[in-house]
Amino acid sequence: MILLANWGAIMGRFVESADRGQATLLPECLDDWIDEDNPVRAVDAFVDALDLAEMGFDGVEPAATGRPGYNPATILKLYIYGYPNRVQSSRRLEREAGRNLELLWLLGRLVPDHKTIADFRRDNGKPLKTVCATFVELCREMGLLATASVAIDGSKFKAVNNRDKNFTKGKVDRRRQQLEESVARYLSQLDTADQQMPTLALAMKENHLNEKLAKLKEEMAKLDAHEKRMLASPDEQVSLTDPDSRSMATSGRGSGVVGYNVQVAVETENHLIIAHEVTNSGSDRAQLANMAEQAKNVLQVDELDAVADRGYYNSPEILKCEQIGVSVTLPKPMTSGAKANGRFGKQDFYYLDTQDAYRCPAGQWLTYRFARDEDGKQMRVYWTNVCGDCPLRRKCTTGNERRIKRWEHEHVLEAVQERLDANPNAMRERRETVEHPFGTMKMRMGATHFLTKTLPRVASEMALHVLAYNLTRVMNIVGVKGLIAAVRA
């Protein structure tokens, strides 16, 4: 047994750690610790190639008097390194600058304080967006944006604003009802106490109830003040912590988030974000043409194919895209009341352009009658007089005749549907293209998402996240050395 134990001790061993007290000879320079394929070298090369003065960064020219400041390139390198590595707060960046070997190399052993780091992001919003756009331009020059096709989507990101600190008309009404019910309950308890024999315990209870009522009175006064601010707002909504954030519905039933709606256009071949914008509008319906035009300008093409989901379906927006040379593919939401009730929808009627008439499922022709303006759109109205004797009338209409309305630019919407019918996998390809960047950025952000407040500062923060995503994506495609070579070319 002793021999077996000794044999086990000889054969089974752990890797031995170094003695902390043992003197060692480290490499003579930091550069020996950073290998040639380390992503930090790409960050260093990219920032060194930028003209920070032309971009508008503060402090590029050092002051002649006073304490020396940090070169903006130093803080920019710190941020560009931190965001893809899930280190975004100024205090965490300060700690990492003093202990992270890669940052010791990147910053030359400089350790800016968290106030300097935070002020840099706050004061250089526009230049940070320019840096993000510059990297996208570099991707185009590298040939990574050769496909004139994009996927457009939006996603809700949390702001620094708790849902309890956001007020809408519905929230105010519900909160006031809760407070009134609480007041009524406490008053009823006081009435009951008045009918009982006075005791010390009863006196303590009455005092406690009166304190509760006083607090509820204060809450009602605060709620009235919040309601006044809310009604004065254009969209009848107010957020106390981040005034620009808004309550937005999300895909989950009964869920929502107080935050921002981030729009992106992602190139379909290499999945790079070529355009983005932060909005505080909870709807995507008015964002399609804007994002498509930005993507078209970045790619510098005459014609662009864009795919989006049904949340972007808006007739005027689709028309704008057509007018600027963007061919859009997206499904139409099913909003027809007739279809929902089991009757024929407009899509069941065939339009013949040469006759300017619709053919119904029963084979009858609905001819043009008149045109009128509806919500700023010129609508042409069609119907026939033979609906009364039609055997399919119950499946078609509940009135005397079935009327069909046609927008004067309806052919643009029909072309959108034809493109979708010709490419049934378009929506699956859209999800595979545009939802991955959102998932990657939110994973890096963590549960809190944005760290800054107000729309301009949040937009600056989002530019850093987009730059971090694109930087990582390009290094995965061409490698660190390939990116450095492109930067220095």
C-alpha positions in Angstrom: 0.0 0.0 0.0 2.9 2.4 0.8 4.5 1.6 -2.6 1.2 2.4 -4.4 0.8 5.6 -2.6 4.3 6.7 -3.4 3.8 5.7 -7.1 0.6 7.9 -7.2 2.4 10.8 -5.8 5.1 10.4 -8.5 2.6 10.1 -11.4 -0.1 12.6 -10.4 1.2 16.2 -10.1 -0.2 19.7 -10.5 1.5 22.4 -12.5 3.7 24.2 -10.0 3.2 28.0 -9.5 6.1 30.4 -9.3 7.3 31.5 -5.9 6.0 35.0 -5.3 9.2 35.9 -3.4 11.5 34.7 -6.2 13.3 37.6 -8.0 12.8 37.4 -11.8 14.1 39.3 -14.8 11.2 40.7 -16.8 11.6 41.7 -20.4 13.4 45.0 -20.7 10.6 46.7 -22.6 6.8 46.5 -22.6 6.7 45.8 -26.3 8.0 42.3 -25.6 4.8 41.5 -23.7 2.5 42.4 -26.7 2.7 40.0 -29.6 2.3 41.1 -33.2 -1.3 39.8 -33.5 -2.6 41.5 -30.4 -5.7 43.7 -31.2 -4.3 46.5 -29.1 -1.7 47.2 -31.8 -4.5 47.8 -34.3 -6.1 50.3 -31.9 -2.8 52.1 -31.6 -2.2 52.2 -35.4 -5.8 53.4 -36.1 -5.7 56.3 -33.6 -2.2 57.4 -34.6 -3.4 57.7 -38.2 -6.3 60.1 -37.4 -6.1 63.8 -37.7 -7.7 64.7 -34.3 -7.4 68.4 -34.8 -9.3 68.3 -38.1 -12.0 66.1 -36.4 -12.5 68.8 -33.8 -11.2 67.1 -30.6 -10.5 69.4 -27.7 -7.0 69.9 -26.4 -5.1 68.8 -29.5 -2.8 71.8 -29.1 -1.4 71.8 -25.5 -1.8 75.0 -23.5 1.4 77.1 -23.0 0.7 77.6 -19.3 -0.7 75.5 -16.5 -0.4 71.9 -15.8 0.2 69.7 -18.8 -2.9 67.9 -20.1 -3.4 64.5 -21.7 -3.1 64.1 -25.4 -6.7 63.4 -26.8 -5.2 60.4 -28.6 -4.3 58.8 -25.3 -7.9 59.0 -24.0 -9.3 57.9 -27.4 -7.2 54.8 -27.4 -8.3 54.0 -23.9 -12.0 54.2 -24.9 -11.6 52.3 -28.2 -9.8 49.5 -26.2 -12.3 49.5 -23.4 -15.6 49.2 -25.3 -14.9 45.9 -27.1 -13.5 44.5 -23.8 -16.7 45.4 -21.8 -15.0 48.2 -19.9 -17.0 51.3 -20.5 -17.3 53.3 -17.3 -14.7 56.0 -16.6 -13.8 54.6 -13.1 -13.3 51.1 -14.5 -11.2 52.4 -17.3 -9.0 54.3 -14.8 -8.5 51.1 -12.8 -7.6 49.1 -15.9 -5.2 51.7 -17.1 -3.1 51.2 -14.0 -3.1 47.3 -13.9 -3.8 46.0 -17.4 -0.6 45.2 -19.3 -2.1 45.9 -22.7 -3.2 49.3 -21.6 0.2 50.0 -19.9 1.6 49.4 -23.4 -1.1 51.3 -25.3 -1.0 54.4 -23.1 2.7 54.3 -22.3 2.1 53.8 -18.6 -0.2 56.9 -18.3 -3.1 56.6 -15.9 -5.7 59.3 -16.5 -8.1 59.9 -13.6 -11.8 59.0 -14.1 -12.9 62.7 -14.2 -10.6 63.3 -17.2 -11.8 60.2 -18.9 -15.5 61.0 -18.4 -15.1 64.7 -19.5 -13.4 63.5 -22.7 -16.5 61.5 -23.7 -18.8 64.3 -22.6 -17.0 67.1 -24.5 -16.2 65.3 -27.7 -19.5 63.9 -28.9 -19.3 65.1 -32.5 -15.6 64.1 -33.0 -16.4 60.6 -31.7 -19.1 60.2 -34.3 -16.6 61.3 -36.9 -14.1 58.7 -35.8 -16.8 56.0 -36.2 -17.6 57.3 -39.7 -13.9 57.4 -40.5 -13.5 53.7 -39.7 -16.5 52.9 -41.9 -14.9 54.8 -44.7 -11.7 52.8 -44.1 -13.8 49.6 -44.5 -15.1 50.9 -47.8 -11.5 51.6 -49.0 -10.5 48.0 -48.0 -13.2 46.6 -50.2 -15.3 45.3 -47.3 -18.4 47.2 -48.4 -18.6 46.1 -52.0 -22.2 44.9 -51.9 -24.9 47.5 -52.4 -27.3 45.8 -50.1 -28.2 46.5 -46.5 -30.6 45.3 -43.7 -32.2 48.0 -41.6 -33.6 47.5 -38.1 -34.1 49.2 -34.8 -33.7 48.0 -31.2 -34.6 49.5 -27.8 -31.7 50.2 -25.4 -32.2 51.0 -21.7 -31.4 54.5 -20.5 -30.2 55.7 -17.1 -33.9 56.1 -16.0 -35.9 53.7 -13.9 -39.5 53.0 -15.1 -40.8 54.5 -11.9 -39.1 57.8 -12.8 -41.0 58.0 -16.1 -44.5 59.3 -16.3 -47.1 59.1 -19.1 -50.8 60.0 -18.9 -51.7 56.4 -18.2 -49.1 56.0 -15.5 -50.2 59.2 -13.8 -53.9 58.1 -13.8 -53.0 54.6 -12.4 -50.8 56.0 -9.7 -53.4 58.6 -8.7 -56.0 55.9 -8.4 -53.7 53.8 -6.2 -53.0 56.8 -3.9 -56.7 57.6 -3.6 -57.5 54.0 -2.7 -54.8 54.1 0.0 -56.1 57.4 1.4 -59.6 55.9 1.6 -58.4 52.8 3.3 -56.4 54.8 6.0 -59.4 57.1 6.6 -61.6 54.1 7.1 -59.2 52.7 9.6 -59.2 56.1 11.4 -63.0 56.1 11.5 -63.0 52.6 13.0 -60.4 53.7 15.6 -62.5 56.7 16.7 -65.3 54.3 17.6 -63.1 52.2 20.0 -62.1 52.9 23.6 -59.0 55.0 23.8 -55.8 53.1 24.7 -52.1 53.6 24.3 -51.9 51.1 21.5 -54.8 52.7 19.7 -53.2 56.2 20.0 -50.0 54.8 18.5 -51.9 53.3 15.6 -53.8 56.6 14.9 -50.5 58.5 15.0 -49.0 55.9 12.5 -52.0 56.3 10.2 -51.8 60.1 10.3 -48.1 59.9 9.3 -49.1 57.6 6.4 -51.7 60.1 5.2 -49.2 62.9 5.4 -46.8 61.0 3.2 -49.6 60.2 0.7 -50.5 63.9 0.6 -46.8 64.7 -0.3 -46.9 62.0 -3.0 -50.1 63.4 -4.5 -48.5 66.9 -4.6 -45.4 65.4 -6.4 -47.7 63.5 -8.8 -49.5 66.8 -9.6 -46.2 68.5 -10.4 -45.1 65.5 -12.6 -48.5 65.6 -14.4 -48.0 69.4 -15.1 -44.6 68.8 -16.7 -45.9 65.8 -18.6 -48.8 67.7 -20.1 -46.4 70.5 -21.1 -44.3 68.0 -23.1 -45.0 67.6 -26.8 -45.5 63.9 -26.5 -47.1 64.1 -23.0 -44.3 62.1 -21.4 -41.6 63.1 -18.9 -38.5 61.2 -17.5 -37.0 62.6 -14.3 -33.4 61.1 -14.5 -32.7 61.3 -18.2 -35.1 63.9 -19.7 -34.6 62.7 -23.3 -35.4 59.0 -22.6 -38.9 57.7 -23.4 -41.0 54.8 -22.5 -41.1 52.3 -25.4 -42.8 49.0 -26.0 -40.7 46.0 -26.7 -41.5 42.7 -28.4 -42.5 40.9 -25.2 -46.1 41.2 -24.3 -46.7 43.6 -21.4 -43.1 44.6 -21.3 -41.4 47.9 -22.0 -38.3 49.9 -21.5 -37.4 53.5 -20.7 -34.6 54.2 -23.2 -33.8 55.0 -26.8 -34.5 53.4 -30.1 -31.2 52.8 -32.0 -31.5 52.5 -35.8 -28.8 50.7 -37.8 -28.1 49.8 -41.4 -25.9 46.7 -41.7 -24.1 45.7 -44.9 -25.3 42.2 -45.9 -22.0 40.5 -47.0 -19.6 41.3 -44.1 -22.3 42.4 -41.6 -20.6 45.8 -40.8 -22.7 48.6 -39.4 -22.4 51.4 -42.0 -24.9 53.8 -40.6 -26.6 54.3 -37.2 -28.7 56.8 -35.4 -30.1 57.2 -31.9 -33.7 58.4 -31.6 -36.2 58.7 -28.7 -39.1 57.7 -30.9 -40.5 54.3 -30.0 -41.7 53.6 -33.5 -39.7 52.6 -36.6 -42.3 53.8 -39.1 -40.6 57.2 -39.9 -37.0 55.9 -39.9 -36.8 53.9 -43.2 -35.9 56.6 -45.7 -33.5 58.3 -43.4 -31.5 55.2 -42.7 -31.6 54.0 -46.3 -30.3 57.4 -47.6 -27.5 57.4 -45.0 -26.4 53.9 -46.1 -26.6 54.8 -49.8 -24.3 57.9 -49.2 -21.8 55.8 -47.2 -21.6 53.1 -49.9 -21.5 55.8 -52.7 -23.7 53.9 -55.0 -26.5 55.0 -57.4 -28.8 52.1 -56.5 -29.3 50.3 -53.2 -31.2 47.3 -52.1 -32.6 47.5 -48.5 -34.6 45.0 -46.5 -36.5 45.8 -43.3 -39.2 44.2 -41.2 -42.9 45.1 -41.2 -42.5 47.7 -38.5 -41.1 50.0 -41.1 -44.0 49.7 -43.5 -45.1 53.3 -44.3 -46.3 54.4 -47.7 -44.6 57.9 -47.8 -41.4 56.4 -46.5 -41.3 53.7 -49.1 -42.0 56.3 -51.8 -39.1 58.4 -50.6 -36.8 55.4 -50.9 -38.0 54.8 -54.4 -37.3 58.4 -55.3 -33.7 58.4 -54.1 -32.9 55.1 -55.8 -33.4 52.6 -52.9 -35.3 49.4 -53.7 -37.0 48.3 -50.4 -38.1 44.8 -49.5 -40.4 44.4 -46.5 -43.7 42.7 -45.6 -47.0 44.6 -45.3 -48.6 44.3 -41.8 -52.0 42.6 -41.8 -54.2 45.5 -40.7 -57.3 44.8 -42.9 -60.5 44.6 -40.8 -62.2 42.6 -43.5 -59.5 40.0 -43.6 -59.5 39.7 -39.8 -63.3 39.0 -40.0 -62.9 36.3 -42.6 -63.9 38.4 -45.6 -61.9 39.1 -48.8 -59.0 41.6 -48.3 -57.7 44.1 -50.8 -55.0 41.6 -51.9 -57.7 39.3 -53.2 -58.6 41.9 -55.8 -56.5 42.0 -59.0 -55.6 45.4 -60.5 -55.3 45.7 -64.3 -53.3 48.7 -65.2 -54.5 49.0 -68.8 -58.1 49.2 -67.8 -57.5 51.0 -64.5 -59.9 48.7 -62.8 -60.0 45.9 -60.1 -61.3 42.4 -60.7 -63.0 40.9 -57.7 -62.9 37.2 -56.6 -66.3 36.7 -58.3 -64.9 38.0 -61.7 -66.6 41.4 -61.7 -64.7 44.6 -62.5 -64.6 47.5 -60.0 -64.2 50.7 -62.1 -62.7 54.1 -61.1 -65.3 56.5 -59.7 -63.6 59.5 -58.1 -60.4 60.6 -56.2 -60.1 62.3 -52.9 -57.4 63.4 -50.4 -56.9 61.3 -47.2 -54.2 62.2 -44.7 -52.2 63.9 -47.4 -52.4 61.1 -49.9 -54.4 61.1 -53.1 -56.7 58.1 -53.1 -58.7 56.7 -56.1 -61.9 54.9 -55.3 -63.3 51.9 -57.3 -66.5 50.0 -57.0 -69.2 48.2 -59.0 -73.1 48.2 -58.9 -73.6 44.4 -59.1 -72.6 43.5 -55.6 -76.3 43.1 -54.5 -76.8 39.9 -56.6 -73.3 38.4 -56.0 -73.3 34.9 -54.4 -70.0 35.9 -52.6 -71.3 39.1 -51.1 -71.2 37.8 -47.5 -67.6 36.9 -47.9 -66.8 40.3 -49.4 -68.7 43.2 -47.8 -71.4 44.1 -45.3 -72.5 47.1 -47.3 -74.3 47.7 -50.5 -71.1 47.5 -52.5 -67.4 46.7 -51.9 -65.2 49.8 -52.4 -61.4 49.6 -53.1 -59.1 52.5 -52.5 -55.9 52.9 -54.5 -53.1 55.3 -53.7 -51.8 57.3 -56.7 -48.3 55.7 -56.0 -49.7 52.2 -55.3 -47.5 50.7 -58.0 -44.5 51.4 -55.7 -46.0 49.3 -52.9 -46.9 46.6 -55.4 -43.2 46.5 -56.5 -42.2 46.0 -52.9 -44.6 43.0 -52.6 -43.3 41.6 -55.9 -39.7 41.7 -54.6 -40.7 40.0 -51.4 -42.6 37.2 -53.3 -39.5 36.7 -55.5 -37.2 36.3 -52.5 -39.2 34.5 -49.7 -36.0 34.1 -47.7 -35.5 37.9 -47.4 -36.8 38.1 -43.9 -34.6 35.2 -42.6 -31.6 36.8 -44.2 -32.5 40.1 -42.6 -32.6 38.5 -39.1 -29.2 36.8 -39.7 -27.7 40.1 -40.8 -28.9 42.8 -38.5 -29.9 41.1 -35.2 -26.4 39.8 -34.5 -24.8 43.2 -34.1 -27.5 44.3 -31.7 -27.0 41.1 -29.6 -23.2 41.6 -29.6 -23.4 45.3 -28.5 -26.0 44.6 -25.7 -23.9 41.7 -24.4 -20.9 44.1 -24.1 -23.0 46.8 -22.5 -24.4 44.5 -19.8 -27.8 44.9 -18.1 -27.6 48.7 -17.8 -26.9 49.5 -21.5 -26.2 53.3 -21.6 -24.2 55.0 -18.9 -24.7 58.6 -20.0 -27.8 60.9 -20.0 -29.5 63.0 -22.7 -29.7 62.3 -26.4 -26.4 63.9 -27.5 -24.3 62.1 -25.0 -26.1 58.8 -25.6 -25.4 59.2 -29.3 -21.7 59.7 -28.5 -21.7 56.6 -26.4 -23.4 54.6 -29.2 -20.8 55.8 -31.7 -18.1 54.1 -29.5 -20.1 50.9 -29.3 -20.6 50.8 -33.1 -16.9 51.5 -33.6 -16.0 48.7 -31.2 -18.3 46.3 -33.0 -16.9 47.2 -36.5 -13.3 47.1 -35.3 -13.8 43.6 -33.9 -15.6 42.4 -37.0 -12.9 43.7 -39.4 -10.1 42.1 -37.3 -12.0 38.8 -37.5 -12.2 39.1 -41.3 -8.8 40.4 -42.3 -6.8 39.9 -39.1 -4.9 42.4 -36.9 -2.0 42.6 -39.3 -4.3 43.1 -42.3 -6.1 46.0 -40.5 -2.8 47.6 -39.5 -1.5 47.4 -43.1 -4.7 49.0 -44.4 -4.5 51.8 -41.8 -0.9 52.6 -42.7 -1.4 52.3 -46.5 
